[in-house]
């Protein structure tokens, strides 16, 4: 469910981007109680001329609500296409 | 955020050319992501100062707001946010970790 929601939100923020999402929580069973460990990879045309910091900030902003409530850690890899 | 806290954070960031807000200390990181950034900096032979955000809740929550960046570690160079663990590792892989 969470992955679907994340995918939906990212697709809205980054139209036509190539988006991959993984749930990495199984590698963190011992502290899973804090929430999910999510990995997202986004390749998007709109990242052109945008610094890495700003690219990641856009992702954080998109998932702000989920990050506060359900996501413990968010690993991000962004690139332009 | 109150002005005093904001100024305190700015002074920390300005206190060294490369500054890391992390969980734990470089000698004893208390989070895998902080550990990885320390390793990347060491490998690149970059000297840095750091602050253990687990030791001060005001600074911890203040820095998140200050930088509009919700996670730690956070690396600054020349008083500018460079990024968190993912960005530092990406720069390291691309041999672009130099300030």
Backbone of each chain as nested JSON, in Angstrom:
{
  "chains": [
    {"id": "A", "residues": [
      {"number": 1, "name": "UNK", "atoms": {"N": [0.833, -1.206, 0.0], "CA": [0.0, 0.0, 0.0], "C": [0.866, 1.254, 0.0]}},
      {"number": 2, "name": "UNK", "atoms": {"N": [1.832, 1.251, 0.926], "CA": [2.692, 2.423, 1.069], "C": [3.467, 2.678, -0.228]}},
      {"number": 3, "name": "UNK", "atoms": {"N": [3.981, 1.604, -0.81], "CA": [4.756, 1.754, -2.043], "C": [3.888, 2.335, -3.163]}},
      {"number": 4, "name": "UNK", "atoms": {"N": [2.647, 1.879, -3.24], "CA": [1.723, 2.388, -4.25], "C": [1.49, 3.887, -4.077]}},
      {"number": 5, "name": "UNK", "atoms": {"N": [1.3, 4.266, -2.816], "CA": [1.049, 5.669, -2.497], "C": [2.266, 6.529, -2.856]}},
      {"number": 6, "name": "UNK", "atoms": {"N": [3.425, 6.024, -2.51], "CA": [4.664, 6.754, -2.804], "C": [4.822, 6.92, -4.31]}},
      {"number": 7, "name": "UNK", "atoms": {"N": [4.582, 5.825, -5.031], "CA": [4.711, 5.845, -6.489], "C": [3.763, 6.876, -7.11]}},
      {"number": 8, "name": "UNK", "atoms": {"N": [2.543, 6.872, -6.582], "CA": [1.529, 7.794, -7.09], "C": [1.942, 9.242, -6.869]}},
      {"number": 9, "name": "UNK", "atoms": {"N": [2.406, 9.528, -5.671], "CA": [2.804, 10.903, -5.344], "C": [4.005, 11.36, -6.175]}},
      {"number": 10, "name": "UNK", "atoms": {"N": [4.978, 10.478, -6.305], "CA": [6.179, 10.829, -7.072], "C": [5.827, 11.042, -8.548]}},
      {"number": 11, "name": "UNK", "atoms": {"N": [4.927, 10.189, -9.062], "CA": [4.526, 10.318, -10.467], "C": [3.836, 11.653, -10.738]}},
      {"number": 12, "name": "UNK", "atoms": {"N": [3.112, 12.137, -9.726], "CA": [2.455, 13.437, -9.882], "C": [3.463, 14.578, -9.857]}},
      {"number": 13, "name": "UNK", "atoms": {"N": [4.436, 14.472, -8.939], "CA": [5.432, 15.536, -8.807], "C": [6.419, 15.558, -9.968]}},
      {"number": 14, "name": "UNK", "atoms": {"N": [6.718, 14.359, -10.471], "CA": [7.736, 14.249, -11.525], "C": [7.133, 13.544, -12.742]}},
      {"number": 15, "name": "UNK", "atoms": {"N": [6.327, 14.29, -13.512], "CA": [5.619, 13.669, -14.637], "C": [6.586, 13.05, -15.644]}},
      {"number": 16, "name": "UNK", "atoms": {"N": [6.23, 11.876, -16.113], "CA": [7.008, 11.148, -17.121], "C": [8.4, 10.714, -16.644]}},
      {"number": 17, "name": "UNK", "atoms": {"N": [8.625, 10.752, -15.361], "CA": [9.916, 10.291, -14.845], "C": [9.962, 8.774, -14.824]}},
      {"number": 18, "name": "UNK", "atoms": {"N": [11.197, 8.242, -14.82], "CA": [11.381, 6.805, -14.609], "C": [11.568, 6.622, -13.113]}},
      {"number": 19, "name": "UNK", "atoms": {"N": [10.634, 5.917, -12.491], "CA": [10.647, 5.827, -11.029], "C": [10.73, 4.365, -10.587]}},
      {"number": 20, "name": "UNK", "atoms": {"N": [11.667, 4.096, -9.703], "CA": [11.766, 2.76, -9.105], "C": [11.679, 2.911, -7.593]}},
      {"number": 21, "name": "UNK", "atoms": {"N": [10.903, 2.029, -6.976], "CA": [10.753, 2.095, -5.518], "C": [10.952, 0.703, -4.928]}},
      {"number": 22, "name": "UNK", "atoms": {"N": [11.729, 0.632, -3.874], "CA": [11.931, -0.641, -3.188], "C": [11.659, -0.467, -1.696]}},
      {"number": 23, "name": "UNK", "atoms": {"N": [11.143, -1.521, -1.101], "CA": [11.011, -1.545, 0.352], "C": [12.174, -2.37, 0.893]}},
      {"number": 24, "name": "UNK", "atoms": {"N": [13.048, -1.683, 1.591], "CA": [14.28, -2.318, 2.075], "C": [14.156, -2.715, 3.555]}},
      {"number": 25, "name": "UNK", "atoms": {"N": [12.915, -2.703, 4.064], "CA": [12.703, -2.875, 5.51], "C": [13.217, -4.204, 6.043]}},
      {"number": 26, "name": "UNK", "atoms": {"N": [13.219, -5.231, 5.188], "CA": [13.593, -6.554, 5.687], "C": [15.039, -6.602, 6.181]}},
      {"number": 27, "name": "UNK", "atoms": {"N": [15.838, -5.663, 5.698], "CA": [17.225, -5.604, 6.164], "C": [17.362, -4.858, 7.489]}},
      {"number": 28, "name": "UNK", "atoms": {"N": [16.241, -4.37, 7.98], "CA": [16.285, -3.572, 9.209], "C": [15.23, -4.064, 10.2]}},
      {"number": 29, "name": "UNK", "atoms": {"N": [15.003, -5.367, 10.232], "CA": [13.934, -5.93, 11.073], "C": [14.039, -5.495, 12.528]}},
      {"number": 30, "name": "UNK", "atoms": {"N": [15.269, -5.365, 12.993], "CA": [15.458, -5.092, 14.424], "C": [14.887, -3.76, 14.877]}},
      {"number": 31, "name": "UNK", "atoms": {"N": [14.788, -2.81, 13.936], "CA": [14.17, -1.543, 14.349], "C": [13.07, -1.121, 13.383]}},
      {"number": 32, "name": "UNK", "atoms": {"N": [12.385, -2.106, 12.872], "CA": [11.325, -1.828, 11.912], "C": [10.165, -1.051, 12.552]}},
      {"number": 33, "name": "UNK", "atoms": {"N": [10.061, -1.137, 13.832], "CA": [8.995, -0.466, 14.567], "C": [8.965, 1.038, 14.256]}},
      {"number": 34, "name": "UNK", "atoms": {"N": [10.109, 1.598, 13.848], "CA": [10.172, 3.024, 13.552], "C": [9.553, 3.372, 12.203]}},
      {"number": 35, "name": "UNK", "atoms": {"N": [9.267, 2.368, 11.378], "CA": [8.701, 2.645, 10.063], "C": [9.519, 1.996, 8.97]}},
      {"number": 36, "name": "UNK", "atoms": {"N": [9.066, 2.19, 7.742], "CA": [9.668, 1.484, 6.613], "C": [10.971, 2.129, 6.143]}},
      {"number": 37, "name": "UNK", "atoms": {"N": [11.825, 1.281, 5.578], "CA": [13.041, 1.766, 4.913], "C": [12.782, 1.713, 3.412]}},
      {"number": 38, "name": "UNK", "atoms": {"N": [12.687, 2.878, 2.815], "CA": [12.294, 2.956, 1.415], "C": [13.449, 3.474, 0.554]}},
      {"number": 39, "name": "UNK", "atoms": {"N": [13.584, 2.854, -0.606], "CA": [14.592, 3.296, -1.567], "C": [13.869, 3.791, -2.814]}},
      {"number": 40, "name": "UNK", "atoms": {"N": [14.16, 5.027, -3.248], "CA": [13.56, 5.5, -4.495], "C": [14.641, 5.944, -5.475]}},
      {"number": 41, "name": "UNK", "atoms": {"N": [14.429, 5.597, -6.724], "CA": [15.327, 6.066, -7.785], "C": [14.482, 6.786, -8.818]}},
      {"number": 42, "name": "UNK", "atoms": {"N": [14.87, 8.001, -9.128], "CA": [14.086, 8.808, -10.056], "C": [14.988, 9.399, -11.139]}},
      {"number": 43, "name": "UNK", "atoms": {"N": [14.649, 9.133, -12.366], "CA": [15.322, 9.792, -13.477], "C": [14.281, 10.679, -14.146]}},
      {"number": 44, "name": "UNK", "atoms": {"N": [14.596, 11.953, -14.216], "CA": [13.572, 12.912, -14.672], "C": [14.195, 14.036, -15.469]}},
      {"number": 45, "name": "UNK", "atoms": {"N": [13.529, 14.38, -16.53], "CA": [13.977, 15.467, -17.398], "C": [14.107, 16.788, -16.639]}},
      {"number": 46, "name": "UNK", "atoms": {"N": [13.157, 16.993, -15.72], "CA": [13.102, 18.259, -14.981], "C": [14.261, 18.491, -14.021]}},
      {"number": 47, "name": "UNK", "atoms": {"N": [15.083, 17.486, -13.807], "CA": [16.238, 17.659, -12.906], "C": [17.405, 18.369, -13.581]}},
      {"number": 48, "name": "UNK", "atoms": {"N": [17.252, 18.616, -14.868], "CA": [18.338, 19.289, -15.596], "C": [18.614, 20.658, -14.968]}},
      {"number": 49, "name": "UNK", "atoms": {"N": [19.876, 20.938, -14.753], "CA": [20.305, 22.218, -14.164], "C": [19.813, 22.432, -12.738]}},
      {"number": 50, "name": "UNK", "atoms": {"N": [19.393, 21.378, -12.07], "CA": [18.985, 21.459, -10.664], "C": [20.044, 20.716, -9.845]}},
      {"number": 51, "name": "UNK", "atoms": {"N": [20.531, 21.345, -8.775], "CA": [21.59, 20.703, -7.981], "C": [21.059, 19.455, -7.287]}},
      {"number": 52, "name": "UNK", "atoms": {"N": [21.954, 18.549, -6.931], "CA": [21.555, 17.313, -6.249], "C": [20.774, 17.612, -4.978]}},
      {"number": 53, "name": "UNK", "atoms": {"N": [21.252, 18.62, -4.222], "CA": [20.556, 18.98, -2.974], "C": [19.11, 19.361, -3.265]}},
      {"number": 54, "name": "UNK", "atoms": {"N": [18.918, 20.191, -4.289], "CA": [17.56, 20.633, -4.613], "C": [16.725, 19.482, -5.17]}},
      {"number": 55, "name": "UNK", "atoms": {"N": [17.361, 18.574, -5.91], "CA": [16.633, 17.403, -6.415], "C": [16.096, 16.567, -5.264]}},
      {"number": 56, "name": "UNK", "atoms": {"N": [16.956, 16.331, -4.273], "CA": [16.527, 15.527, -3.123], "C": [15.467, 16.258, -2.3]}},
      {"number": 57, "name": "UNK", "atoms": {"N": [15.615, 17.586, -2.219], "CA": [14.617, 18.356, -1.467], "C": [13.23, 18.228, -2.104]}},
      {"number": 58, "name": "UNK", "atoms": {"N": [13.197, 18.194, -3.43], "CA": [11.912, 18.027, -4.122], "C": [11.276, 16.685, -3.759]}},
      {"number": 59, "name": "UNK", "atoms": {"N": [12.116, 15.662, -3.635], "CA": [11.6, 14.33, -3.271], "C": [11.097, 14.348, -1.82]}},
      {"number": 60, "name": "UNK", "atoms": {"N": [11.891, 14.918, -0.932], "CA": [11.467, 15.008, 0.485], "C": [10.141, 15.749, 0.605]}},
      {"number": 61, "name": "UNK", "atoms": {"N": [10.037, 16.86, -0.16], "CA": [8.837, 17.697, -0.096], "C": [7.613, 16.882, -0.538]}},
      {"number": 62, "name": "UNK", "atoms": {"N": [7.787, 16.133, -1.598], "CA": [6.678, 15.326, -2.134], "C": [6.208, 14.292, -1.114]}},
      {"number": 63, "name": "UNK", "atoms": {"N": [7.162, 13.725, -0.37], "CA": [6.827, 12.639, 0.562], "C": [6.837, 13.102, 2.021]}},
      {"number": 64, "name": "UNK", "atoms": {"N": [6.679, 14.403, 2.205], "CA": [6.771, 14.986, 3.553], "C": [5.855, 14.286, 4.562]}},
      {"number": 65, "name": "UNK", "atoms": {"N": [4.618, 14.093, 4.169], "CA": [3.63, 13.512, 5.075], "C": [3.994, 12.059, 5.412]}},
      {"number": 66, "name": "UNK", "atoms": {"N": [4.301, 11.292, 4.396], "CA": [4.655, 9.882, 4.603], "C": [5.927, 9.773, 5.454]}},
      {"number": 67, "name": "UNK", "atoms": {"N": [6.838, 10.71, 5.214], "CA": [8.107, 10.664, 5.925], "C": [7.893, 10.87, 7.424]}},
      {"number": 68, "name": "UNK", "atoms": {"N": [6.944, 11.713, 7.751], "CA": [6.66, 11.973, 9.168], "C": [5.95, 10.792, 9.813]}},
      {"number": 69, "name": "UNK", "atoms": {"N": [5.122, 10.102, 9.021], "CA": [4.239, 9.104, 9.627], "C": [4.671, 7.651, 9.444]}},
      {"number": 70, "name": "UNK", "atoms": {"N": [5.166, 7.338, 8.252], "CA": [5.345, 5.906, 7.957], "C": [6.737, 5.498, 7.515]}},
      {"number": 71, "name": "UNK", "atoms": {"N": [7.515, 6.485, 7.091], "CA": [8.835, 6.136, 6.564], "C": [9.908, 6.457, 7.598]}},
      {"number": 72, "name": "UNK", "atoms": {"N": [10.742, 5.476, 7.881], "CA": [11.83, 5.711, 8.832], "C": [13.06, 6.252, 8.115]}},
      {"number": 73, "name": "UNK", "atoms": {"N": [13.395, 5.608, 7.008], "CA": [14.518, 6.141, 6.244], "C": [14.197, 6.092, 4.762]}},
      {"number": 74, "name": "UNK", "atoms": {"N": [14.7, 7.101, 4.074], "CA": [14.419, 7.236, 2.651], "C": [15.743, 7.4, 1.928]}},
      {"number": 75, "name": "UNK", "atoms": {"N": [16.075, 6.377, 1.142], "CA": [17.302, 6.452, 0.363], "C": [16.929, 6.952, -1.022]}},
      {"number": 76, "name": "UNK", "atoms": {"N": [17.624, 7.986, -1.466], "CA": [17.227, 8.637, -2.723], "C": [18.375, 8.639, -3.717]}},
      {"number": 77, "name": "UNK", "atoms": {"N": [18.049, 8.284, -4.945], "CA": [19.015, 8.479, -6.016], "C": [18.294, 9.151, -7.168]}},
      {"number": 78, "name": "UNK", "atoms": {"N": [18.77, 10.326, -7.535], "CA": [18.112, 11.053, -8.619], "C": [19.11, 11.323, -9.739]}},
      {"number": 79, "name": "UNK", "atoms": {"N": [18.597, 11.408, -10.942], "CA": [19.443, 11.84, -12.06], "C": [18.562, 12.43, -13.142]}},
      {"number": 80, "name": "UNK", "atoms": {"N": [19.192, 13.199, -13.999], "CA": [18.42, 13.761, -15.106], "C": [18.453, 12.811, -16.283]}},
      {"number": 81, "name": "UNK", "atoms": {"N": [17.459, 12.923, -17.163], "CA": [17.497, 12.118, -18.399], "C": [17.383, 13.037, -19.585]}}
    ]},
    {"id": "B", "residues": [
      {"number": 1, "name": "UNK", "atoms": {"N": [11.348, 29.142, 14.161], "CA": [12.586, 28.947, 14.916], "C": [13.058, 30.296, 15.453]}},
      {"number": 2, "name": "UNK", "atoms": {"N": [13.489, 30.334, 16.727], "CA": [13.923, 31.627, 17.254], "C": [15.298, 32.025, 16.723]}},
      {"number": 3, "name": "UNK", "atoms": {"N": [15.526, 33.331, 16.745], "CA": [16.727, 33.898, 16.123], "C": [18.014, 33.379, 16.757]}},
      {"number": 4, "name": "UNK", "atoms": {"N": [17.944, 33.189, 18.072], "CA": [19.145, 32.748, 18.782], "C": [19.587, 31.355, 18.317]}},
      {"number": 5, "name": "UNK", "atoms": {"N": [18.6, 30.468, 18.18], "CA": [18.903, 29.103, 17.726], "C": [19.428, 29.116, 16.289]}},
      {"number": 6, "name": "UNK", "atoms": {"N": [18.796, 29.944, 15.477], "CA": [19.194, 30.07, 14.086], "C": [20.651, 30.528, 13.991]}},
      {"number": 7, "name": "UNK", "atoms": {"N": [20.977, 31.515, 14.833], "CA": [22.338, 32.05, 14.835], "C": [23.333, 31.007, 15.333]}},
      {"number": 8, "name": "UNK", "atoms": {"N": [22.905, 30.259, 16.34], "CA": [23.768, 29.212, 16.886], "C": [24.104, 28.166, 15.809]}},
      {"number": 9, "name": "UNK", "atoms": {"N": [23.086, 27.783, 15.037], "CA": [23.28, 26.804, 13.969], "C": [24.186, 27.368, 12.882]}},
      {"number": 10, "name": "UNK", "atoms": {"N": [23.935, 28.635, 12.515], "CA": [24.767, 29.266, 11.481], "C": [26.227, 29.32, 11.916]}},
      {"number": 11, "name": "UNK", "atoms": {"N": [26.442, 29.618, 13.202], "CA": [27.816, 29.69, 13.714], "C": [28.503, 28.324, 13.661]}},
      {"number": 12, "name": "UNK", "atoms": {"N": [27.751, 27.273, 13.955], "CA": [28.309, 25.925, 13.853], "C": [28.737, 25.638, 12.409]}},
      {"number": 13, "name": "UNK", "atoms": {"N": [27.831, 25.94, 11.486], "CA": [28.096, 25.668, 10.072], "C": [29.305, 26.472, 9.571]}},
      {"number": 14, "name": "UNK", "atoms": {"N": [29.428, 27.698, 10.092], "CA": [30.54, 28.564, 9.668], "C": [31.855, 28.229, 10.368]}},
      {"number": 15, "name": "UNK", "atoms": {"N": [31.791, 27.356, 11.352], "CA": [32.957, 27.151, 12.216], "C": [34.073, 26.361, 11.535]}},
      {"number": 16, "name": "UNK", "atoms": {"N": [33.752, 25.693, 10.437], "CA": [34.801, 24.967, 9.71], "C": [34.422, 24.939, 8.234]}},
      {"number": 17, "name": "UNK", "atoms": {"N": [35.418, 24.757, 7.399], "CA": [35.153, 24.721, 5.95], "C": [34.203, 23.571, 5.614]}},
      {"number": 18, "name": "UNK", "atoms": {"N": [34.425, 22.434, 6.279], "CA": [33.535, 21.283, 6.09], "C": [32.954, 20.914, 7.45]}},
      {"number": 19, "name": "UNK", "atoms": {"N": [31.637, 20.876, 7.521], "CA": [30.985, 20.638, 8.806], "C": [29.876, 19.593, 8.653]}},
      {"number": 20, "name": "UNK", "atoms": {"N": [29.877, 18.639, 9.593], "CA": [28.92, 17.536, 9.506], "C": [28.021, 17.476, 10.753]}},
      {"number": 21, "name": "UNK", "atoms": {"N": [26.71, 17.549, 10.518], "CA": [25.758, 17.231, 11.587], "C": [25.494, 15.732, 11.486]}},
      {"number": 22, "name": "UNK", "atoms": {"N": [25.763, 15.008, 12.546], "CA": [25.662, 13.55, 12.478], "C": [25.106, 12.961, 13.773]}},
      {"number": 23, "name": "UNK", "atoms": {"N": [24.789, 11.676, 13.715], "CA": [24.388, 10.96, 14.928], "C": [25.625, 10.291, 15.497]}},
      {"number": 24, "name": "UNK", "atoms": {"N": [26.027, 10.712, 16.683], "CA": [27.253, 10.204, 17.284], "C": [28.44, 11.07, 16.902]}},
      {"number": 25, "name": "UNK", "atoms": {"N": [29.616, 10.497, 17.019], "CA": [30.851, 11.229, 16.714], "C": [31.602, 10.491, 15.597]}},
      {"number": 26, "name": "UNK", "atoms": {"N": [32.559, 11.166, 14.95], "CA": [33.327, 10.481, 13.896], "C": [33.98, 9.201, 14.428]}},
      {"number": 27, "name": "UNK", "atoms": {"N": [34.406, 9.231, 15.685], "CA": [35.034, 8.055, 16.289], "C": [33.995, 6.986, 16.592]}},
      {"number": 28, "name": "UNK", "atoms": {"N": [32.799, 7.42, 16.944], "CA": [31.745, 6.49, 17.337], "C": [30.389, 6.915, 16.751]}},
      {"number": 29, "name": "UNK", "atoms": {"N": [30.233, 6.713, 15.448], "CA": [28.942, 7.062, 14.832], "C": [27.839, 6.17, 15.398]}},
      {"number": 30, "name": "UNK", "atoms": {"N": [26.653, 6.745, 15.548], "CA": [25.559, 5.958, 16.127], "C": [24.436, 5.723, 15.125]}},
      {"number": 31, "name": "UNK", "atoms": {"N": [24.829, 5.679, 13.865], "CA": [23.868, 5.416, 12.8], "C": [24.673, 5.039, 11.564]}},
      {"number": 32, "name": "UNK", "atoms": {"N": [24.189, 4.06, 10.831], "CA": [24.913, 3.562, 9.661], "C": [25.17, 4.626, 8.607]}},
      {"number": 33, "name": "UNK", "atoms": {"N": [24.201, 5.521, 8.44], "CA": [24.349, 6.543, 7.397], "C": [25.419, 7.561, 7.795]}},
      {"number": 34, "name": "UNK", "atoms": {"N": [25.435, 7.915, 9.089], "CA": [26.486, 8.824, 9.569], "C": [27.855, 8.168, 9.42]}},
      {"number": 35, "name": "UNK", "atoms": {"N": [27.914, 6.876, 9.736], "CA": [29.164, 6.135, 9.615], "C": [29.678, 6.189, 8.177]}},
      {"number": 36, "name": "UNK", "atoms": {"N": [28.757, 5.998, 7.232], "CA": [29.155, 5.957, 5.816], "C": [29.693, 7.3, 5.327]}},
      {"number": 37, "name": "UNK", "atoms": {"N": [29.095, 8.391, 5.805], "CA": [29.597, 9.707, 5.399], "C": [30.983, 9.967, 5.992]}},
      {"number": 38, "name": "UNK", "atoms": {"N": [31.164, 9.59, 7.248], "CA": [32.482, 9.738, 7.878], "C": [33.524, 8.948, 7.091]}},
      {"number": 39, "name": "UNK", "atoms": {"N": [33.18, 7.711, 6.692], "CA": [34.11, 6.891, 5.909], "C": [34.468, 7.56, 4.586]}},
      {"number": 40, "name": "UNK", "atoms": {"N": [33.439, 8.091, 3.903], "CA": [33.674, 8.737, 2.601], "C": [34.602, 9.944, 2.764]}},
      {"number": 41, "name": "UNK", "atoms": {"N": [34.387, 10.717, 3.816], "CA": [35.227, 11.894, 4.047], "C": [36.66, 11.483, 4.376]}},
      {"number": 42, "name": "UNK", "atoms": {"N": [36.778, 10.439, 5.178], "CA": [38.109, 9.949, 5.537], "C": [38.848, 9.454, 4.293]}},
      {"number": 43, "name": "UNK", "atoms": {"N": [38.136, 8.679, 3.469], "CA": [38.754, 8.157, 2.253], "C": [39.23, 9.274, 1.343]}},
      {"number": 44, "name": "UNK", "atoms": {"N": [38.445, 10.354, 1.307], "CA": [38.81, 11.492, 0.457], "C": [39.809, 12.417, 1.162]}},
      {"number": 45, "name": "UNK", "atoms": {"N": [40.202, 12.007, 2.372], "CA": [41.155, 12.787, 3.172], "C": [40.677, 14.224, 3.381]}},
      {"number": 46, "name": "UNK", "atoms": {"N": [39.408, 14.346, 3.679], "CA": [38.826, 15.667, 3.94], "C": [38.689, 15.861, 5.446]}},
      {"number": 47, "name": "UNK", "atoms": {"N": [39.264, 16.93, 5.93], "CA": [39.129, 17.24, 7.353], "C": [37.808, 17.951, 7.591]}},
      {"number": 48, "name": "UNK", "atoms": {"N": [37.201, 17.648, 8.728], "CA": [35.904, 18.259, 9.004], "C": [35.653, 18.352, 10.504]}},
      {"number": 49, "name": "UNK", "atoms": {"N": [34.734, 19.232, 10.871], "CA": [34.248, 19.278, 12.245], "C": [32.846, 18.692, 12.255]}},
      {"number": 50, "name": "UNK", "atoms": {"N": [32.385, 18.281, 13.442], "CA": [31.061, 17.683, 13.481], "C": [30.322, 18.038, 14.761]}},
      {"number": 51, "name": "UNK", "atoms": {"N": [29.009, 17.812, 14.71], "CA": [28.172, 18.013, 15.891], "C": [27.27, 16.798, 16.032]}},
      {"number": 52, "name": "UNK", "atoms": {"N": [27.185, 16.265, 17.254], "CA": [26.332, 15.112, 17.52], "C": [24.915, 15.588, 17.824]}},
      {"number": 53, "name": "UNK", "atoms": {"N": [24.022, 15.42, 16.861], "CA": [22.662, 15.954, 17.032], "C": [21.861, 15.159, 18.071]}},
      {"number": 54, "name": "UNK", "atoms": {"N": [22.344, 13.979, 18.417], "CA": [21.66, 13.198, 19.463], "C": [21.877, 13.828, 20.841]}},
      {"number": 55, "name": "UNK", "atoms": {"N": [22.845, 14.734, 20.916], "CA": [23.168, 15.335, 22.207], "C": [22.357, 16.595, 22.49]}},
      {"number": 56, "name": "UNK", "atoms": {"N": [21.606, 17.069, 21.505], "CA": [20.905, 18.341, 21.686], "C": [19.65, 18.385, 20.816]}},
      {"number": 57, "name": "UNK", "atoms": {"N": [18.505, 18.232, 21.435], "CA": [17.241, 18.143, 20.695], "C": [16.888, 19.458, 19.986]}},
      {"number": 58, "name": "UNK", "atoms": {"N": [17.26, 20.606, 20.595], "CA": [16.968, 21.904, 19.961], "C": [17.706, 22.029, 18.635]}},
      {"number": 59, "name": "UNK", "atoms": {"N": [18.993, 21.678, 18.685], "CA": [19.802, 21.758, 17.466], "C": [19.277, 20.747, 16.443]}},
      {"number": 60, "name": "UNK", "atoms": {"N": [18.968, 19.549, 16.918], "CA": [18.467, 18.5, 16.014], "C": [17.237, 18.965, 15.232]}},
      {"number": 61, "name": "UNK", "atoms": {"N": [16.253, 19.465, 15.938], "CA": [15.037, 19.884, 15.233], "C": [15.268, 21.202, 14.495]}},
      {"number": 62, "name": "UNK", "atoms": {"N": [16.122, 22.051, 15.068], "CA": [16.412, 23.344, 14.441], "C": [17.099, 23.201, 13.091]}},
      {"number": 63, "name": "UNK", "atoms": {"N": [18.064, 22.293, 13.012], "CA": [18.826, 22.133, 11.767], "C": [17.905, 21.653, 10.64]}},
      {"number": 64, "name": "UNK", "atoms": {"N": [16.98, 20.758, 10.98], "CA": [16.042, 20.253, 9.964], "C": [15.257, 21.405, 9.34]}},
      {"number": 65, "name": "UNK", "atoms": {"N": [14.818, 22.324, 10.209], "CA": [14.036, 23.454, 9.728], "C": [14.939, 24.436, 8.978]}},
      {"number": 66, "name": "UNK", "atoms": {"N": [16.104, 24.681, 9.548], "CA": [17.079, 25.616, 8.992], "C": [17.388, 25.267, 7.534]}},
      {"number": 67, "name": "UNK", "atoms": {"N": [17.564, 23.972, 7.279], "CA": [18.036, 23.542, 5.961], "C": [16.916, 23.024, 5.066]}},
      {"number": 68, "name": "UNK", "atoms": {"N": [15.697, 22.93, 5.597], "CA": [14.605, 22.26, 4.873], "C": [15.045, 20.871, 4.421]}},
      {"number": 69, "name": "UNK", "atoms": {"N": [15.699, 20.177, 5.315], "CA": [16.218, 18.834, 4.994], "C": [15.892, 17.951, 6.202]}},
      {"number": 70, "name": "UNK", "atoms": {"N": [15.075, 16.914, 6.023], "CA": [14.492, 16.233, 7.189], "C": [15.339, 15.138, 7.834]}},
      {"number": 71, "name": "UNK", "atoms": {"N": [16.538, 14.878, 7.3], "CA": [17.29, 13.733, 7.828], "C": [18.724, 14.105, 8.203]}},
      {"number": 72, "name": "UNK", "atoms": {"N": [19.362, 13.195, 8.93], "CA": [20.782, 13.3, 9.24], "C": [21.465, 12.019, 8.773]}},
      {"number": 73, "name": "UNK", "atoms": {"N": [22.738, 12.111, 8.418], "CA": [23.656, 13.251, 8.493], "C": [23.375, 14.344, 7.444]}},
      {"number": 74, "name": "UNK", "atoms": {"N": [23.911, 15.534, 7.723], "CA": [23.886, 16.643, 6.765], "C": [25.294, 17.217, 6.677]}},
      {"number": 75, "name": "UNK", "atoms": {"N": [25.805, 17.274, 5.462], "CA": [27.152, 17.802, 5.28], "C": [27.118, 19.198, 4.659]}},
      {"number": 76, "name": "UNK", "atoms": {"N": [27.88, 20.099, 5.269], "CA": [28.017, 21.467, 4.761], "C": [29.459, 21.708, 4.35]}},
      {"number": 77, "name": "UNK", "atoms": {"N": [29.641, 22.428, 3.253], "CA": [30.982, 22.863, 2.873], "C": [30.878, 24.331, 2.484]}},
      {"number": 78, "name": "UNK", "atoms": {"N": [31.8, 25.116, 2.983], "CA": [31.755, 26.571, 2.766], "C": [30.37, 27.13, 3.12]}},
      {"number": 79, "name": "UNK", "atoms": {"N": [29.835, 26.629, 4.224], "CA": [28.551, 27.072, 4.784], "C": [27.343, 26.754, 3.896]}},
      {"number": 80, "name": "UNK", "atoms": {"N": [27.534, 25.86, 2.939], "CA": [26.433, 25.496, 2.048], "C": [26.11, 24.007, 2.209]}},
      {"number": 81, "name": "UNK", "atoms": {"N": [24.809, 23.684, 2.209], "CA": [24.421, 22.28, 2.336], "C": [24.812, 21.497, 1.085]}},
      {"number": 82, "name": "UNK", "atoms": {"N": [25.606, 20.461, 1.274], "CA": [26.012, 19.612, 0.151], "C": [25.039, 18.455, 0.012]}},
      {"number": 83, "name": "UNK", "atoms": {"N": [24.607, 17.898, 1.145], "CA": [23.607, 16.842, 1.083], "C": [23.73, 15.838, 2.207]}},
      {"number": 84, "name": "UNK", "atoms": {"N": [22.975, 14.753, 2.076], "CA": [23.002, 13.677, 3.054], "C": [23.829, 12.518, 2.532]}},
      {"number": 85, "name": "UNK", "atoms": {"N": [23.648, 11.367, 3.152], "CA": [24.469, 10.189, 2.843], "C": [24.441, 9.818, 1.353]}},
      {"number": 86, "name": "UNK", "atoms": {"N": [23.243, 9.827, 0.755], "CA": [23.136, 9.388, -0.646], "C": [23.951, 10.279, -1.576]}},
      {"number": 87, "name": "UNK", "atoms": {"N": [23.855, 11.592, -1.345], "CA": [24.569, 12.537, -2.211], "C": [26.078, 12.423, -1.994]}},
      {"number": 88, "name": "UNK", "atoms": {"N": [26.49, 12.31, -0.736], "CA": [27.926, 12.212, -0.444], "C": [28.506, 10.952, -1.093]}},
      {"number": 89, "name": "UNK", "atoms": {"N": [27.767, 9.849, -1.012], "CA": [28.267, 8.609, -1.622], "C": [28.283, 8.707, -3.145]}},
      {"number": 90, "name": "UNK", "atoms": {"N": [27.289, 9.391, -3.688], "CA": [27.261, 9.58, -5.141], "C": [28.463, 10.42, -5.594]}},
      {"number": 91, "name": "UNK", "atoms": {"N": [28.727, 11.516, -4.863], "CA": [29.874, 12.372, -5.192], "C": [31.171, 11.592, -5.045]}},
      {"number": 92, "name": "UNK", "atoms": {"N": [31.23, 10.772, -3.993], "CA": [32.413, 9.971, -3.737], "C": [32.667, 8.997, -4.897]}},
      {"number": 93, "name": "UNK", "atoms": {"N": [31.608, 8.329, -5.359], "CA": [31.727, 7.386, -6.475], "C": [32.182, 8.083, -7.751]}},
      {"number": 94, "name": "UNK", "atoms": {"N": [31.701, 9.327, -7.918], "CA": [32.032, 10.064, -9.141], "C": [33.335, 10.847, -8.983]}},
      {"number": 95, "name": "UNK", "atoms": {"N": [34.004, 10.607, -7.839], "CA": [35.273, 11.274, -7.568], "C": [35.12, 12.796, -7.508]}},
      {"number": 96, "name": "UNK", "atoms": {"N": [33.962, 13.222, -7.028], "CA": [33.699, 14.664, -6.985], "C": [33.632, 15.181, -5.554]}},
      {"number": 97, "name": "UNK", "atoms": {"N": [34.131, 14.369, -4.641], "CA": [34.074, 14.781, -3.24], "C": [35.32, 15.596, -2.915]}},
      {"number": 98, "name": "UNK", "atoms": {"N": [35.273, 16.861, -3.252], "CA": [36.381, 17.756, -2.892], "C": [35.837, 19.162, -2.681]}},
      {"number": 99, "name": "UNK", "atoms": {"N": [36.27, 19.768, -1.617], "CA": [35.737, 21.106, -1.307], "C": [36.873, 22.094, -1.108]}}
    ]}
  ]
}
